[in-house]
Amino acid sequence: MAISVLMLAVCACGAGKEQQGKTDEEMARGSYNAESTYVDVMPLERTVFNKQIVCNGKLEACSKVPVQFAVQGTIARINVRDGQKVQKGQVLASLDKEQPLRQLKQARLAFDKAEMSLADRLLDYGYALDDTARIPADQKRVIYINTGFIDAQMALENAERTYRECDLTAPFDGKVASMKAQAYEQAGQLCTLIDDSRYLVRFSVLETEYKFVKAGQQVLVSPFMDSDITLKGQIVSINPTVDVNGQIAVTAQVPGHDALMDGMNVRITVENAVPDQLVVPKSAVVIRDNMEVLFRYVDGKSLWTYVNVLMSNTTQHAVEANKDRGADLNEGDLIITSGNLNLGDDAPVVMM
């Protein structure tokens, strides 16, 4: 009797373990679902691809001239500093005007005397100052020279010019750079004035890229210190000579900006439109098996597609199907552009 009870207990225990194991396996199968990846997609279209050449260049001010006094004297006042923006005609600095003013007064006095002498001499010939238009040219010249009027007139004009030039003014709108002079020094070069309304950009392209660039073509210019700033410029000249390094010098012009400076190093992007290309964002192409791959969205799953990247720019690829790998790619296909870094073939995906 005891043996029978023991056998029943063992069988019941074994059956319980089997039932428990079966329940765990079924629960595991029932709870397993392939986890879907959320992705962004875009329809594939044939469009214009902006092929790019990216190179380094240097900015150069279109106008950069030394500004200096035209007359001698002692600098009495300087009104500007390095980096200051000025307008055409603005007084940058002034000389001591005491002596030039005295000379101007003397010249005016001498001119007045000469004019009075001229009036007396004209009366001798029966003319007044207002009648000079009627005087024969040869006779008029002799009278003006003998009375000293011409000398006095030229001396006054020189004195007036010297007095005016005691104020050094800006020849054009621009920015002050490289200040050299200080107050109470003898007059000389004050500074350099830079026209910062526009800059030249000088850069080089390879001989093989010569046909890619042309005068009038648009370029994008960004300073290395702030790549978020992008300015549109235009190629103005191409040197038709290849240097010893196999490069061709190109010059573009770009509008001024507060972030730009003469001599600054910049990055230049030259764009050229190539029509009828299958264009995708760079994020759409990933590397699998050391080959370029993108994923198409088909019926809620990802389809692994080998491609060849034909051209690239900073944000996009122009692609074609890799026929050697049996790939197929057509306009209108939905291309996965995000969530594809760890994506596999035939994986469940959900469009966001």
C-alpha positions in Angstrom: 0.0 0.0 0.0 2.8 2.4 0.9 4.6 1.5 -2.4 1.5 2.4 -4.4 1.1 5.7 -2.7 4.8 6.6 -3.3 4.5 5.7 -7.1 1.4 7.9 -7.4 3.2 10.7 -5.8 6.3 10.4 -8.1 4.1 10.3 -11.2 2.1 13.3 -10.1 5.3 15.2 -9.4 6.7 14.3 -12.9 3.5 15.3 -14.6 3.6 18.6 -12.7 7.1 19.4 -13.9 6.3 18.5 -17.5 3.2 20.7 -17.4 5.3 23.5 -15.8 8.0 23.2 -18.5 5.4 23.2 -21.3 3.7 26.3 -19.8 7.0 28.2 -19.6 7.9 27.4 -23.3 4.4 28.3 -24.5 4.5 31.5 -22.5 7.9 32.4 -24.0 6.7 31.8 -27.5 3.6 33.7 -27.0 5.4 36.7 -25.4 8.0 36.9 -28.2 7.3 39.4 -31.0 9.9 40.8 -33.4 10.4 44.4 -32.2 9.7 46.9 -34.9 12.0 49.9 -35.6 10.6 53.3 -36.2 11.9 54.9 -39.3 11.6 58.0 -41.5 11.0 57.4 -45.2 11.0 59.5 -48.4 9.9 58.8 -52.0 12.8 58.4 -54.3 12.8 61.0 -57.1 14.9 61.9 -60.1 16.1 65.5 -59.5 19.0 67.9 -59.9 22.0 67.0 -57.8 24.4 69.8 -56.7 27.8 68.4 -57.3 30.4 70.1 -55.1 34.1 70.8 -54.9 35.2 71.8 -51.4 38.5 73.6 -51.0 40.3 76.1 -48.8 41.0 79.7 -49.6 41.9 83.1 -48.2 40.0 86.3 -48.1 41.4 89.5 -49.4 39.8 92.9 -49.2 38.8 94.4 -52.6 40.2 97.8 -51.5 42.9 98.2 -48.9 44.9 101.4 -48.9 47.3 103.1 -46.5 45.9 106.4 -45.2 48.4 109.1 -44.5 48.6 112.9 -44.2 49.5 114.8 -47.4 51.1 117.7 -45.4 53.7 117.9 -42.7 52.9 118.7 -39.1 52.3 117.4 -35.6 49.3 115.1 -35.0 47.0 116.9 -32.5 44.1 114.4 -32.4 43.2 110.9 -33.5 39.5 110.0 -33.7 39.5 106.3 -34.6 40.9 103.0 -33.4 41.6 99.6 -35.0 38.4 97.8 -36.1 36.3 100.9 -36.1 33.9 101.4 -39.1 34.0 104.8 -40.7 32.2 106.5 -43.5 33.6 108.3 -46.5 34.7 111.9 -45.6 34.8 111.2 -41.8 37.7 112.9 -40.1 40.1 110.2 -38.9 42.8 112.5 -37.3 43.9 116.2 -37.3 47.2 118.0 -37.3 48.0 121.1 -35.2 46.4 123.9 -37.3 48.0 127.0 -35.6 50.7 127.6 -38.2 48.6 126.6 -41.3 45.8 129.0 -40.1 48.3 131.8 -39.8 49.6 131.1 -43.2 46.1 131.1 -44.6 45.3 134.5 -43.1 48.5 135.9 -44.6 47.7 134.5 -48.0 44.2 136.0 -47.9 45.7 139.4 -47.0 48.2 139.2 -49.8 45.4 138.2 -52.2 43.3 141.2 -51.1 46.2 143.5 -51.7 46.8 142.0 -55.2 43.2 142.3 -56.1 43.2 146.0 -55.1 46.3 146.6 -57.2 44.7 144.8 -60.1 41.6 147.0 -59.8 43.8 150.2 -59.9 45.7 148.9 -63.0 42.5 148.0 -64.8 41.2 151.6 -64.2 44.4 152.9 -65.9 43.2 150.9 -69.0 39.7 152.1 -68.6 38.3 148.8 -67.2 36.7 147.7 -64.0 37.0 144.3 -62.3 33.6 143.3 -63.7 34.8 144.1 -67.2 37.6 141.5 -67.4 35.7 139.5 -70.0 36.1 142.4 -72.4 39.8 142.7 -72.0 41.9 141.2 -74.8 43.6 137.9 -73.6 47.2 139.0 -74.1 46.6 142.4 -72.4 44.8 140.7 -69.5 47.6 138.3 -68.9 50.2 141.0 -68.7 48.1 143.1 -66.3 47.4 140.1 -64.0 51.1 139.1 -63.9 52.4 142.6 -63.3 50.1 143.2 -60.4 51.0 139.9 -58.7 47.4 138.8 -58.8 48.1 135.4 -60.2 50.8 134.6 -57.7 48.6 135.8 -54.8 45.7 133.7 -56.1 47.8 130.5 -56.3 49.3 131.1 -52.8 45.8 131.4 -51.4 44.7 128.2 -53.0 47.7 126.4 -51.7 47.2 127.8 -48.2 43.5 126.8 -48.2 44.4 123.2 -49.4 47.1 122.9 -46.7 44.6 124.0 -44.1 42.0 121.5 -45.3 44.5 118.7 -45.4 45.3 119.1 -41.7 42.1 117.0 -41.3 42.7 113.5 -42.6 39.4 112.0 -43.9 38.4 108.5 -45.0 38.5 108.1 -48.8 35.7 105.5 -48.7 33.4 103.6 -46.3 35.4 100.9 -44.5 37.1 99.6 -41.4 40.2 101.0 -39.8 43.2 98.5 -39.4 46.9 98.6 -38.5 47.0 101.9 -36.7 50.6 103.2 -36.9 50.5 106.8 -35.5 49.9 108.4 -32.1 49.0 111.9 -31.0 51.9 114.4 -30.9 53.9 112.5 -33.4 55.0 113.9 -36.7 52.5 113.3 -39.6 52.9 110.2 -41.7 50.9 107.0 -42.3 48.0 106.9 -39.8 46.5 103.5 -40.6 45.2 101.1 -43.3 41.6 101.4 -44.5 39.8 98.3 -45.6 36.7 98.2 -47.7 34.7 95.5 -45.9 31.6 95.8 -48.1 33.0 92.9 -50.2 36.0 90.6 -50.3 37.9 88.6 -52.9 38.3 84.9 -52.2 41.4 83.3 -53.7 41.6 79.5 -54.0 42.9 76.7 -56.3 41.3 73.8 -58.0 43.0 70.7 -59.5 43.7 70.6 -63.2 41.2 67.8 -63.6 38.5 70.1 -62.1 39.1 72.9 -64.6 35.9 72.2 -66.6 33.9 72.2 -63.3 34.4 75.9 -62.6 33.5 78.9 -64.8 33.2 82.7 -64.4 29.9 83.8 -62.9 29.4 80.5 -61.1 28.0 80.6 -57.5 30.2 79.6 -54.6 29.5 79.2 -50.9 32.0 80.6 -48.4 32.2 79.8 -44.7 34.9 80.9 -42.2 36.6 78.1 -40.4 35.9 79.7 -37.0 32.1 79.6 -37.6 30.9 77.1 -40.1 27.3 78.1 -39.4 27.9 81.2 -41.4 27.6 80.6 -45.2 27.8 83.4 -47.7 27.0 83.2 -51.4 29.7 84.5 -53.7 30.5 84.4 -57.4 33.6 83.4 -59.4 35.0 86.5 -61.1 38.1 85.1 -62.8 40.0 81.9 -63.5 43.7 82.0 -64.3 44.3 79.9 -67.5 47.6 78.7 -66.2 48.4 75.4 -64.4 51.1 75.8 -61.7 53.8 73.4 -60.8 51.5 71.6 -58.4 48.9 71.0 -61.1 46.5 73.6 -59.7 44.6 76.5 -61.2 44.1 79.8 -59.4 40.5 80.9 -59.1 39.1 84.2 -57.7 35.6 84.8 -56.4 33.9 87.7 -54.8 31.7 87.6 -51.7 29.7 90.3 -49.9 31.0 91.6 -46.6 30.0 90.3 -43.2 30.9 91.2 -39.6 32.5 87.7 -39.2 34.9 88.2 -42.1 38.3 89.7 -42.0 41.1 90.5 -44.5 43.4 87.5 -44.7 41.0 85.0 -43.1 41.1 81.4 -44.1 37.8 80.1 -45.4 36.2 77.0 -46.8 34.8 77.4 -50.4 32.2 75.1 -51.9 31.7 75.2 -55.6 28.4 73.8 -56.8 27.4 72.5 -60.3 24.0 71.2 -61.1 23.8 67.7 -62.5 20.2 66.9 -63.7 18.3 63.6 -63.7 19.8 61.9 -60.7 18.4 59.6 -58.0 19.2 61.7 -54.9 19.0 60.6 -51.3 20.2 62.1 -48.0 23.6 60.9 -46.8 21.9 59.3 -43.8 20.0 56.9 -46.1 23.2 55.1 -47.1 25.0 52.8 -44.7 27.8 50.3 -44.9 27.1 46.5 -44.9 29.6 43.9 -45.8 32.0 46.7 -46.7 29.5 47.8 -49.4 27.1 50.7 -49.7 23.5 49.9 -48.9 20.2 51.6 -48.4 16.9 50.2 -47.2 13.6 50.4 -49.0 10.3 50.3 -47.1 8.1 47.5 -48.5 5.0 46.3 -46.8 6.1 47.2 -43.3 9.6 45.7 -43.7 13.0 46.9 -44.7 14.5 45.6 -47.9 18.3 45.6 -48.1 19.4 47.2 -51.4 23.0 47.5 -52.6 23.8 50.8 -54.4 26.7 52.6 -56.0 27.3 56.2 -54.8 28.0 58.2 -58.0 28.5 61.6 -56.5 28.4 63.2 -53.0 28.1 66.7 -51.6 27.9 67.9 -48.0 24.3 66.6 -47.4 23.4 64.2 -50.3 24.4 61.3 -52.4 23.5 60.6 -56.0 23.0 56.8 -56.2 22.2 54.0 -58.6 21.3 50.3 -58.0 24.3 48.0 -57.9 23.4 45.7 -60.7 26.4 43.4 -60.0 24.6 42.5 -56.7 21.2 42.0 -58.4 19.8 45.2 -56.8 16.8 47.1 -58.1 16.0 50.8 -57.5 13.3 52.8 -59.1 11.8 56.3 -58.9 8.9 56.3 -56.4 10.5 53.7 -54.0 10.2 54.6 -50.4 13.7 55.0 -49.0 14.4 54.7 -45.2 16.4 57.8 -44.1 16.6 57.3 -40.4 16.6 54.4 -37.9 18.7 52.4 -40.3 22.0 52.2 -38.5 21.4 48.8 -37.0 18.7 47.7 -39.4 18.8 44.3 -41.0 17.2 42.8 -44.1 13.5 42.0 -43.9 13.2 43.6 -40.5 9.8 44.9 -39.3 9.7 48.7 -39.4 7.1 51.4 -38.7 6.9 54.7 -40.4 7.0 57.7 -38.1 
